[in-house]
């Protein structure tokens, strides 16, 4: 999960937030921050849901 959050895109967005706040564009920085958090949350949720489905399929058993 940590590797998914540390992708170059999210690192760039964090850097952009810092630069926007430093440059006086706090509203843009907060918009980027909110959208990044939503994007990371959705991505992690989808990954966890896929992992659950894969585990469920891997535990399949049938009587012989």
N, C-alpha and C positions, 0 to 999 in steps of 0.2 A: 504494500500500500504506500509506503514511503517513496518508493521509486516512481510511482505514478504521479505523486505530487511534485517531485523534483525534476520534472521534465523541463527542457529549455524554455518552452512557452511560458510556464508559470513562473520560472525564475525571471524571465524578461518582464513579465507583468508586475512582479514584485518590485523590480528595479524601476519600472516606469512609475509605479505608485510613489515611491520615494522621491523620484525626480519631480513629479508633478506637485507633490506637497512642498518640496523645497523651493520650487519655482513660483509658488503661490496659486496653483490651480487645484485647490483642495477638492472642489466639487467633482472634477474629472477623475481625480485620484480615488475618491470614494466610489464613484461609479465603476471604475475598473476593479476596485477591490471587491465590491459586491458581486459583480459579474464573475470574477475569478472564483470566489467562494462558492457561488452557485454551480459553476462549471465543474469545479473539483468535487463537490458533493454529489452531483449527478454521475460523474465518471466513477467515483468510488462505489456508489450505490449499484450501478450497472455491473461493475466488476464483481462485487460481492454476490449479487443475484446470479450471475453466470457461474461463479464458483459453487454456489449452493446447488444449482441445477446439475452441474457436472458431478458433484459428490453424490447426488441422489441417483444419477444414472449409473455411477460406478458401483453402487451398492445393490444393484439389481440381482436378484436370485430367483431361480425357478426350480420347482421339484422335478426330479428326473425319474 
